Amino acid sequence: MRIVIIGAGMSGLACAQSLHQMGHQVDLFDKGRGPGGRMSTRRVAVDEAQIAFDHGAQFFTARDPAFRAQVELWHKDGVVAPWPAAKGDAWVGTPGMNAPIAHMARAHNTRFASHAMGLVREGAEWRVLLNDGSRHGPFDAAILALPAEQAAAFLGTYDLTMAASAITARSQPCWTAMMAFPEKLPFEADVLDPSGPVGWAARNSAKPGRPAAEAWVVQASPAWSIQHLEDDAASVADHLALWLAQQSERASLPSPIHLSAHRWRYALAPHSTKGALWNAHLRLGACGDWLLGPRIEMAWLSGTRLAEIIGK
């Protein structure tokens, strides 16, 4: 079959990889400017120095045997490395969290900066409508590899049962602050204990393969992010920077040379046992971490599981 996947994050690309191995032709569309999704890496230039921030997922684990085998292949290809500072079985992409996503995307016909606005069913075929007015297809099958809230809008037109699963799978948001400093901060540990409004704080520049410039990522807890969801990014960045300063035993920390914040409206997926969704009659499916649980590994497993269902 010729199959279209909307969303080129971990679940969509895992699904594409398995479908390609089965002999299917796969096209992927993603509205992001480049690979990553919630595994994105943001790079900024400050005084001619490159600074990198993993402002989405911070690390991942590999506990399922099939996913462990995939991670070992990525490790051999140099796109992931262990990061024991986070936890004993933690892995990160190298030189950024988006490295395995970029590595997978290159193996497929993946179009970034392509915002799908709709799916149209014409007879037994699918076509994709982009926000630039273009139409793509025909496709024999369509897969939504999107956060539940976004997938629901597509599914509601064609399969109410699948749409209901997406509507009830509510994700939690996350505010992330990115900070760079002119010198190394006086923290012995690269990962700090969370407290108050903060759910995660780490020296991003301590991860394998990162630029040397002192860079920190501080992520707010889901509860705080919900409470401050509509705050402006500058005030959120200031608040989380103040938290970091309060963790130091020094009187004060140096002023950051870069400070910004990013809001992930759909960050932490709920737990589920559905795995993947597939309507064989319409040849319409959905995959993503919201169908298993809030981990990168679960996104990969969901995409792989959907491909297995299609292949039966």
C-alpha positions as CSV (number, residue, x, y, z in Angstrom):
1,M,0.0,0.0,0.0
2,R,0.9,3.7,-0.2
3,I,0.4,5.0,3.3
4,V,0.5,8.5,4.6
5,I,1.5,9.3,8.2
6,I,0.6,12.7,9.7
7,G,3.2,13.4,12.4
8,A,6.9,12.6,12.1
9,G,7.8,12.2,15.7
10,M,8.9,9.0,17.4
11,S,5.6,7.0,17.0
12,G,5.1,8.1,13.4
13,L,8.7,7.3,12.3
14,A,8.7,3.9,14.2
15,C,5.5,3.0,12.3
16,A,7.0,4.1,9.0
17,Q,10.1,2.1,9.7
18,S,8.2,-1.1,10.3
19,L,5.8,-0.5,7.4
20,H,8.7,0.1,5.0
21,Q,10.3,-3.2,6.1
22,M,7.0,-4.8,5.1
23,G,7.2,-3.4,1.6
24,H,4.8,-0.5,1.9
25,Q,5.5,3.0,0.5
26,V,5.2,5.6,3.3
27,D,5.0,9.4,3.1
28,L,5.2,11.5,6.3
29,F,4.0,15.1,6.8
30,D,4.9,17.1,9.9
31,K,4.1,20.7,10.8
32,G,7.4,21.2,12.6
33,R,10.3,23.1,10.9
34,G,12.6,20.1,11.5
35,P,12.8,16.8,13.2
36,G,12.1,16.4,16.9
37,G,8.6,17.0,18.0
38,R,8.7,16.6,21.8
39,M,12.3,15.4,21.4
40,S,13.3,18.8,20.0
41,T,16.6,20.5,20.5
42,R,16.8,24.3,20.3
43,R,20.1,25.8,19.3
44,V,20.9,29.5,19.8
45,A,24.0,31.6,19.1
46,V,25.2,33.9,21.9
47,D,28.3,36.0,21.3
48,E,29.3,33.6,18.4
49,A,29.0,30.6,20.7
50,Q,26.5,27.8,19.9
51,I,24.3,26.8,22.9
52,A,22.0,23.8,22.8
53,F,18.9,23.1,24.9
54,D,16.9,19.9,24.9
55,H,13.7,21.7,25.8
56,G,11.3,18.8,25.4
57,A,12.0,15.2,26.6
58,Q,15.1,15.1,28.7
59,F,16.1,11.5,28.4
60,F,14.6,8.1,27.7
61,T,14.8,4.5,28.9
62,A,14.8,1.2,27.0
63,R,13.1,-1.6,28.9
64,D,11.2,-3.5,26.2
65,P,13.5,-6.0,24.4
66,A,12.6,-4.8,20.9
67,F,13.2,-1.1,21.9
68,R,16.4,-2.0,23.6
69,A,17.6,-3.6,20.3
70,Q,16.6,-0.4,18.4
71,V,18.5,1.7,20.9
72,E,21.6,-0.4,20.5
73,L,21.5,0.1,16.8
74,W,21.2,3.9,17.3
75,H,24.1,3.7,19.7
76,K,26.2,2.0,17.0
77,D,25.2,4.7,14.6
78,G,26.3,7.4,17.1
79,V,22.9,9.1,17.5
80,V,22.3,8.1,21.2
81,A,24.5,7.7,24.3
82,P,23.9,6.7,27.9
83,W,23.6,9.5,30.5
84,P,23.8,8.0,34.0
85,A,23.5,11.4,35.7
86,A,19.8,11.3,35.1
87,K,19.4,7.6,36.1
88,G,21.2,4.3,35.6
89,D,19.4,3.3,32.5
90,A,18.9,6.8,30.9
91,W,19.8,7.5,27.3
92,V,19.9,10.8,25.3
93,G,20.2,11.6,21.7
94,T,23.6,12.9,20.5
95,P,24.4,15.7,19.8
96,G,20.8,16.6,20.7
97,M,17.7,14.8,21.8
98,N,16.3,15.0,18.2
99,A,19.2,13.0,16.7
100,P,17.4,9.6,16.5
101,I,14.4,11.3,15.0
102,A,16.5,13.0,12.4
103,H,18.3,9.7,11.7
104,M,15.0,7.9,11.2
105,A,13.4,10.7,9.1
106,R,16.2,10.6,6.6
107,A,15.3,7.0,5.7
108,H,11.8,8.0,4.5
109,N,10.0,10.6,2.4
110,T,9.5,13.0,5.3
111,R,8.2,16.5,4.7
112,F,8.7,19.0,7.5
113,A,7.0,22.5,7.6
114,S,4.0,20.8,6.1
115,H,0.9,21.4,8.3
116,A,-1.9,19.0,7.5
117,M,-5.3,20.7,8.0
118,G,-7.5,17.7,7.0
119,L,-7.9,14.2,5.6
120,V,-10.4,13.7,2.8
121,R,-11.8,10.3,1.9
122,E,-12.5,9.9,-1.8
123,G,-13.9,6.4,-2.6
124,A,-11.4,4.0,-1.1
125,E,-8.5,6.5,-1.0
126,W,-7.2,9.2,1.2
127,R,-5.9,12.7,0.4
128,V,-4.2,15.1,2.7
129,L,-4.9,18.9,2.7
130,L,-2.1,21.2,3.8
131,N,-2.5,24.7,5.1
132,D,-0.9,26.1,1.9
133,G,-3.9,24.8,0.0
134,S,-2.1,21.9,-1.6
135,R,-3.6,18.3,-1.8
136,H,-1.5,15.2,-1.7
137,G,-2.4,11.6,-2.5
138,P,-4.0,9.4,-3.3
139,F,-3.1,7.1,-0.4
140,D,-4.4,3.6,0.4
141,A,-4.2,4.2,4.2
142,A,-3.8,7.1,6.6
143,I,-2.2,7.2,10.0
144,L,-2.4,9.9,12.7
145,A,0.8,10.0,14.8
146,L,-0.2,13.2,16.7
147,P,-1.0,14.1,20.3
148,A,-4.5,12.9,21.3
149,E,-6.0,16.4,21.2
150,Q,-4.9,16.9,17.7
151,A,-5.7,13.4,16.4
152,A,-9.3,13.8,17.7
153,A,-10.1,16.5,15.2
154,F,-9.2,14.3,12.3
155,L,-10.7,11.1,13.7
156,G,-14.1,12.6,14.6
157,T,-15.1,12.9,10.9
158,Y,-14.6,9.2,10.2
159,D,-14.6,7.0,13.4
160,L,-16.3,8.2,16.5
161,T,-15.0,5.4,18.6
162,M,-11.4,6.2,17.9
163,A,-12.2,9.9,18.3
164,A,-13.6,9.2,21.8
165,S,-10.4,7.5,22.8
166,A,-8.4,10.5,21.7
167,I,-10.8,13.0,23.4
168,T,-10.6,11.3,26.8
169,A,-6.7,11.0,26.6
170,R,-5.9,14.4,28.1
171,S,-2.3,15.4,28.1
172,Q,-0.7,17.6,30.8
173,P,1.2,20.7,29.7
174,C,4.8,21.7,30.6
175,W,6.6,25.0,30.7
176,T,10.3,24.8,30.0
177,A,12.9,27.5,30.7
178,M,16.2,27.5,28.8
179,M,19.1,29.4,30.5
180,A,22.8,29.9,29.5
181,F,25.4,31.4,31.8
182,P,28.9,32.9,31.2
183,E,30.5,30.5,33.6
184,K,29.8,27.1,35.2
185,L,27.2,27.3,38.0
186,P,28.3,26.2,41.5
187,F,26.3,23.0,41.5
188,E,28.2,19.7,42.0
189,A,25.3,17.6,40.6
190,D,24.2,17.9,36.9
191,V,20.6,17.1,37.9
192,L,19.0,18.9,40.8
193,D,16.3,17.7,43.1
194,P,12.9,19.2,42.0
195,S,10.8,21.2,44.4
196,G,8.0,23.8,44.4
197,P,7.1,24.8,40.9
198,V,9.8,22.7,39.3
199,G,9.6,19.1,38.1
200,W,13.1,18.8,36.5
201,A,16.3,20.9,36.4
202,A,19.5,19.8,34.8
203,R,22.8,21.1,33.3
204,N,22.0,20.4,29.7
205,S,25.6,21.0,28.7
206,A,26.7,18.0,30.8
207,K,25.0,15.6,28.4
208,P,27.2,13.7,25.9
209,G,28.1,15.5,22.8
210,R,26.8,18.9,23.8
211,P,28.5,22.3,23.3
212,A,30.7,23.3,26.3
213,A,28.7,26.6,27.1
214,E,27.0,26.4,30.4
215,A,23.3,25.6,29.6
216,W,20.5,24.6,31.9
217,V,16.9,23.4,31.3
218,V,14.4,23.9,34.0
219,Q,10.9,22.4,33.5
220,A,7.9,23.3,35.6
221,S,5.7,20.6,37.2
222,P,2.5,19.7,35.5
223,A,0.4,21.3,38.3
224,W,2.3,24.6,38.0
225,S,2.2,24.5,34.2
226,I,-1.6,24.1,34.3
227,Q,-2.0,26.9,36.7
228,H,0.2,29.2,34.6
229,L,-0.7,27.9,31.2
230,E,-1.6,31.2,29.7
231,D,1.2,33.3,31.3
232,D,3.6,35.0,28.9
233,A,6.9,33.2,28.2
234,A,9.1,36.0,29.7
235,S,7.4,35.9,33.1
236,V,7.6,32.1,33.2
237,A,11.3,32.2,32.3
238,D,12.0,34.7,35.1
239,H,10.1,32.6,37.6
240,L,12.0,29.4,36.8
241,A,15.3,31.3,36.7
242,L,14.6,32.6,40.2
243,W,14.0,29.0,41.4
244,L,17.4,28.0,40.1
245,A,19.1,30.9,41.8
246,Q,17.5,30.0,45.1
247,Q,19.0,26.5,44.9
248,S,22.6,27.9,45.1
249,E,24.4,28.4,48.4
250,R,26.0,31.5,46.9
251,A,24.5,34.9,47.5
252,S,23.6,35.0,43.8
253,L,24.3,33.4,40.4
254,P,25.7,35.2,37.4
255,S,23.1,36.8,35.2
256,P,22.1,34.5,32.3
257,I,23.4,35.4,28.8
258,H,20.3,33.7,27.4
259,L,16.9,33.2,29.0
260,S,13.7,32.0,27.3
261,A,10.8,29.7,27.8
262,H,8.7,27.4,25.7
263,R,5.2,26.0,26.5
264,W,4.4,22.5,25.6
265,R,0.6,22.4,25.6
266,Y,0.6,18.6,25.1
267,A,3.6,17.3,27.0
268,L,2.8,14.3,29.3
269,A,0.5,11.7,27.9
270,P,-1.8,9.6,30.1
271,H,-1.4,5.9,30.7
272,S,-3.4,3.6,28.5
273,T,-3.5,0.0,27.4
274,K,-4.9,0.5,23.9
275,G,-1.5,0.4,22.2
276,A,-2.7,1.5,18.8
277,L,-6.0,2.1,16.9
278,W,-6.9,0.7,13.5
279,N,-10.0,0.7,11.4
280,A,-9.4,-2.0,8.8
281,H,-12.5,-1.0,6.7
282,L,-11.4,2.6,6.3
283,R,-7.7,1.8,6.6
284,L,-7.4,4.6,9.1
285,G,-5.1,4.3,12.2
286,A,-3.6,6.2,15.1
287,C,-0.5,5.7,17.2
288,G,1.3,7.7,19.9
289,D,2.4,7.6,23.5
290,W,-1.2,8.6,24.6
291,L,-2.2,5.0,23.7
292,L,0.4,3.4,26.1
293,G,2.1,5.9,28.4
294,P,4.2,9.1,28.8
295,R,7.5,7.7,27.7
296,I,9.5,7.9,24.5
297,E,9.7,4.1,24.5
298,M,5.9,3.9,24.6
299,A,5.7,6.1,21.5
300,W,8.0,3.8,19.6
301,L,6.1,0.7,20.8
302,S,2.8,2.2,19.7
303,G,4.0,3.0,16.2
304,T,5.6,-0.4,15.8
305,R,2.4,-2.1,17.2
306,L,0.2,-0.3,14.7
307,A,2.4,-1.5,11.8
308,E,2.2,-5.0,13.1
309,I,-1.7,-4.8,13.2
310,I,-1.7,-3.4,9.6
311,G,0.6,-6.2,8.4
312,K,-1.6,-9.0,9.8
